[in-house]
Amino acid sequence: MITVHHLENSRSQRILWLLEELGQDYNIIEYKRDSQTSEAPAALKKVHPLGKSPVITDSNGLSDTNNDTHNDGSGDLVTVAESGAIIDYLIDRYDSEQRLKPTRGQALLDYRYWLHFAEGSMMPLLVMKLVLAKIPESPMPFFVKPIAKVISCKVQEKFIQPRLQPQMQLIEQTLGQHTWLTGEQLTAADIQMSFPLMASAFDWPAARYPNITRYIKQIEALPAYKTAVEKGGALSTL
């Protein structure tokens, strides 16, 4: 049995969606964020040393798994951390019909690109943007706050936005050519990309990126996605 260690309002939500698409039974252990810091609770470190989410355990796992997995010594139970590694593991292990991963050609290359683009290119900028946005709200001497706000805004304006905007334009262009990121079929790459796109959508008007807006609505209409949201909660701003 698969267990998802699910942190509220986090990237683990897409793992729930993937499991729903795969039709796999699973358990959820929920964790609440700290109300002051939004950090994950220390209890997650009992599951994985870094104490981050998503993490899954699988009692039907492989005894010789790699890719950021480790065997805890109880039979063939494995623990898998990191969104991309979890997706690879679940697809390799449970997508026997290869519904959610292209098997060859340009679609497979695009699949690999978007699967890694989400965490390798887009999420670092979004995390940096979130951290910078919180700096002016942090406790500090009143005379420092205006300076901190100016610095935060300048870094976002001069560093983050010039890098994030071309990424959004590339995604917008791609979705103008295909229903999904790799073609006309939903893949696990779309599931991986759902979090950064939905997280960033809080910051721009729908009319700016009509194809991305259509794409997000398309995702939200999927039965498996709806079930994942019912079980794990919807995304919101931190």
C-alpha positions as CSV (number, residue, x, y, z in Angstrom):
1,M,0.0,0.0,0.0
2,I,1.2,3.5,-0.9
3,T,1.1,6.2,1.8
4,V,1.5,9.8,0.9
5,H,2.9,12.1,3.6
6,H,0.9,15.1,2.5
7,L,1.7,18.7,3.6
8,E,-1.2,21.0,3.2
9,N,-1.0,23.5,0.3
10,S,2.1,22.0,-1.1
11,R,3.6,20.1,-4.1
12,S,2.5,16.8,-2.7
13,Q,-1.0,17.6,-4.0
14,R,0.1,16.6,-7.5
15,I,1.2,13.2,-6.2
16,L,-2.4,12.6,-5.0
17,W,-3.6,13.6,-8.5
18,L,-1.1,11.2,-10.1
19,L,-2.3,8.3,-7.9
20,E,-5.9,9.1,-8.8
21,E,-5.0,9.0,-12.5
22,L,-3.3,5.7,-12.0
23,G,-6.2,4.3,-10.1
24,Q,-4.1,3.2,-7.2
25,D,-5.3,2.8,-3.6
26,Y,-3.3,4.9,-1.1
27,N,-3.4,6.3,2.4
28,I,-2.8,9.9,3.3
29,I,-1.1,11.2,6.4
30,E,-1.7,14.9,6.6
31,Y,0.6,17.5,8.1
32,K,-0.2,21.1,8.9
33,R,2.1,24.0,8.2
34,D,3.3,26.2,11.1
35,S,0.8,29.1,11.3
36,Q,3.6,31.6,11.8
37,T,6.4,30.3,9.5
38,S,4.4,28.2,7.0
39,E,7.1,25.5,7.5
40,A,6.5,21.8,7.6
41,P,6.3,20.2,11.0
42,A,9.3,18.3,12.5
43,A,7.3,15.1,12.4
44,L,8.1,14.8,8.7
45,K,11.7,14.2,9.6
46,K,10.7,10.8,11.0
47,V,9.7,9.9,7.4
48,H,12.7,11.4,5.5
49,P,15.8,13.1,7.0
50,L,15.1,16.4,5.2
51,G,11.6,16.7,6.6
52,K,10.1,17.9,3.3
53,S,7.0,17.0,1.4
54,P,6.1,15.2,-0.8
55,V,7.3,11.9,0.5
56,I,5.7,8.5,-0.1
57,T,6.2,5.1,1.3
58,D,5.2,2.0,-0.6
59,S,4.9,-1.5,1.0
60,N,4.9,-3.0,-2.5
61,G,8.1,-1.2,-3.5
62,L,11.2,-2.6,-5.0
63,S,14.0,-3.9,-2.7
64,D,16.7,-2.4,-4.8
65,T,15.2,1.0,-5.7
66,N,17.5,4.0,-6.4
67,N,16.6,7.5,-7.4
68,D,16.5,9.1,-3.9
69,T,14.9,6.0,-2.3
70,H,16.0,3.9,0.6
71,N,14.8,0.7,2.2
72,D,14.0,1.0,5.8
73,G,14.6,-2.7,6.5
74,S,11.0,-3.8,6.9
75,G,10.5,-6.2,3.9
76,D,10.3,-4.3,0.6
77,L,9.0,-1.0,2.0
78,V,10.6,1.9,0.3
79,T,10.5,5.6,0.9
80,V,10.7,8.0,-2.1
81,A,11.2,11.7,-1.8
82,E,11.2,14.6,-4.3
83,S,8.3,15.2,-6.7
84,G,10.2,14.1,-9.9
85,A,11.6,11.0,-8.3
86,I,8.2,10.0,-6.9
87,I,6.6,10.6,-10.3
88,D,9.3,8.5,-12.0
89,Y,8.8,5.7,-9.4
90,L,5.0,5.6,-9.7
91,I,5.0,5.7,-13.5
92,D,7.7,2.9,-13.7
93,R,6.0,0.8,-11.1
94,Y,2.3,1.3,-11.7
95,D,1.6,2.7,-15.2
96,S,1.8,-0.6,-17.0
97,E,-0.4,0.7,-19.8
98,Q,2.0,3.7,-20.4
99,R,-1.0,6.1,-20.4
100,L,0.9,8.9,-18.7
101,K,4.3,8.8,-20.3
102,P,5.1,8.9,-24.0
103,T,7.2,6.0,-25.2
104,R,9.2,7.6,-28.0
105,G,9.9,10.5,-30.3
106,Q,9.5,14.2,-29.7
107,A,6.7,13.7,-27.2
108,L,9.1,11.7,-24.9
109,L,11.7,14.4,-25.2
110,D,9.1,17.0,-24.4
111,Y,7.9,14.9,-21.5
112,R,11.4,14.8,-19.9
113,Y,11.9,18.5,-20.5
114,W,8.7,19.6,-18.8
115,L,9.1,17.1,-16.0
116,H,12.4,18.6,-15.0
117,F,11.6,22.2,-16.0
118,A,9.0,22.5,-13.2
119,E,11.5,22.1,-10.4
120,G,14.8,22.9,-12.2
121,S,13.8,26.2,-13.8
122,M,10.4,27.5,-12.7
123,M,10.1,26.7,-9.0
124,P,13.4,28.2,-7.8
125,L,12.2,31.6,-9.2
126,L,8.7,31.2,-7.6
127,V,10.2,30.3,-4.2
128,M,12.6,33.2,-4.4
129,K,9.7,35.5,-5.2
130,L,7.7,34.2,-2.3
131,V,10.6,34.7,0.1
132,L,11.2,38.2,-1.1
133,A,7.5,39.1,-0.8
134,K,7.5,38.0,2.8
135,I,10.6,40.1,3.8
136,P,8.8,43.4,4.2
137,E,6.2,41.6,6.4
138,S,8.8,40.2,8.7
139,P,9.5,41.6,12.2
140,M,12.2,44.3,11.9
141,P,12.9,47.9,13.2
142,F,10.4,50.3,11.7
143,F,13.1,52.4,10.0
144,V,14.5,49.3,8.2
145,K,11.1,48.2,6.8
146,P,11.0,50.8,3.9
147,I,14.5,49.8,2.8
148,A,13.7,46.1,2.9
149,K,10.6,46.7,0.8
150,V,12.5,48.7,-1.8
151,I,15.2,46.0,-2.0
152,S,12.6,43.2,-2.2
153,C,10.8,45.0,-5.0
154,K,14.0,45.8,-7.0
155,V,15.2,42.2,-6.9
156,Q,11.8,40.9,-8.1
157,E,11.8,43.6,-10.8
158,K,15.4,43.3,-12.0
159,F,16.1,39.6,-11.4
160,I,13.1,37.4,-11.0
161,Q,10.6,38.9,-13.5
162,P,13.0,39.1,-16.5
163,R,13.7,35.4,-16.0
164,L,10.1,34.2,-15.2
165,Q,8.4,36.1,-18.0
166,P,10.2,34.2,-20.8
167,Q,9.3,31.0,-19.1
168,M,5.7,31.9,-19.0
169,Q,5.8,33.0,-22.6
170,L,7.3,29.6,-23.6
171,I,4.6,27.7,-21.8
172,E,1.9,30.0,-23.3
173,Q,3.3,29.3,-26.8
174,T,3.5,25.6,-26.2
175,L,-0.1,25.4,-25.0
176,G,-1.2,27.4,-28.0
177,Q,0.0,24.5,-30.2
178,H,-1.2,21.5,-28.1
179,T,-4.0,20.6,-25.7
180,W,-1.4,19.4,-23.2
181,L,2.3,20.2,-22.8
182,T,3.5,17.2,-24.8
183,G,0.6,16.9,-27.3
184,E,-3.0,15.9,-27.2
185,Q,-2.7,13.4,-24.2
186,L,-2.4,14.2,-20.5
187,T,1.0,13.0,-19.1
188,A,2.7,13.0,-15.8
189,A,4.7,16.1,-17.0
190,D,1.4,18.0,-16.9
191,I,0.9,16.8,-13.4
192,Q,4.4,18.0,-12.4
193,M,3.9,21.4,-14.1
194,S,0.5,21.9,-12.5
195,F,1.8,23.2,-9.2
196,P,4.1,26.0,-10.5
197,L,1.5,27.2,-13.0
198,M,-1.3,27.2,-10.4
199,A,0.9,28.9,-7.8
200,S,2.0,31.6,-10.3
201,A,-1.6,32.1,-11.5
202,F,-2.4,34.0,-8.3
203,D,-0.1,36.8,-9.5
204,W,-1.4,37.6,-13.0
205,P,-4.7,38.3,-14.7
206,A,-6.2,35.5,-16.7
207,A,-6.2,37.6,-19.9
208,R,-2.4,37.8,-19.9
209,Y,-1.9,34.1,-20.6
210,P,-5.1,32.8,-22.2
211,N,-3.7,29.4,-23.1
212,I,-2.3,28.8,-19.6
213,T,-5.6,29.9,-18.2
214,R,-7.4,27.4,-20.4
215,Y,-4.9,24.8,-19.4
216,I,-5.5,25.3,-15.7
217,K,-9.3,25.2,-16.1
218,Q,-8.9,22.0,-18.1
219,I,-6.9,20.5,-15.3
220,E,-9.4,21.6,-12.6
221,A,-12.2,19.9,-14.6
222,L,-10.6,16.5,-14.6
223,P,-12.3,13.9,-12.3
224,A,-9.0,12.6,-10.9
225,Y,-7.9,16.1,-10.1
226,K,-11.2,16.9,-8.4
227,T,-10.9,13.8,-6.3
228,A,-7.3,14.7,-5.3
229,V,-8.4,18.2,-4.2
230,E,-11.3,16.7,-2.2
231,K,-8.8,14.5,-0.4
232,G,-5.9,16.8,0.0
233,G,-7.3,20.3,-0.3
234,A,-6.9,23.0,-2.9
235,L,-3.9,25.3,-3.4
236,S,-3.9,28.8,-2.0
237,T,-1.4,31.6,-1.5
238,L,0.9,31.1,1.5
